[in-house]
């Protein structure tokens, strides 16, 4: 599953440029021309990152960013502000709205892609499309391959996403509810016991390679990936 970026830009030519470069970089792209349309898109599903133009018709991008930061559901959504406003006061205003980065127009597509990758690496490590590893196990998101000492491990799509999520956050304990939100999506309504089923499948797939103990059950709390497994 490729990282998803929601690009909010009211100038068609710039939006098309963004979409072409983001698709070329391997991202899934959704788009909106104003804050109202973007809000509707966010209600359907959260992207991995929001590219937000400052000067939008109706509600400004800055006001929209502040609104998202005030909502518990979107508080941690990474935002990169893209704007022609380059004064120091504008940058400060953007940073005070807790945007992750600030890119001024005209921008270099190469630089923008580098900034996106850096923000994703900090905020959602598994979305940065870089190899992740624990001991002799390696997961490469770009090729969708998992190996242990060079031998291929075959996982279903859900188990792959689970392992990628754990590898990006070693030693951190995650509740079943957190895993449902982060791996399945915050708009998927299934029982928490579903997590246990897929954890069991993941362990069974890793067992022939001696890696099943990587995923540890933390009684009363959830699961974590431990390098000492």
Buried (B, 14 or more C-beta within 10 A) or exposed (E): BBBBBBBBBBEEEBBEBBBEBBEEBEBBBBBBBBBBBBBEBBEEEBBBBBBBBBBBEEBBBBBBBBBBBEEEEBEEBBBBBBBEBEEEEBBEBBEEBEBBBBBBBEBEBEEBBEBBBBBBBEBBBBBBBBEBEBEEBBBBBEEEBBBBEEEEBEBEEBBBBBBBBBBBBBEEBBBBEBBBBBBBEEEEEEEEEBBEEBBEBBBEBBEEBBBBEBBBEEEEEBBBBBEEB
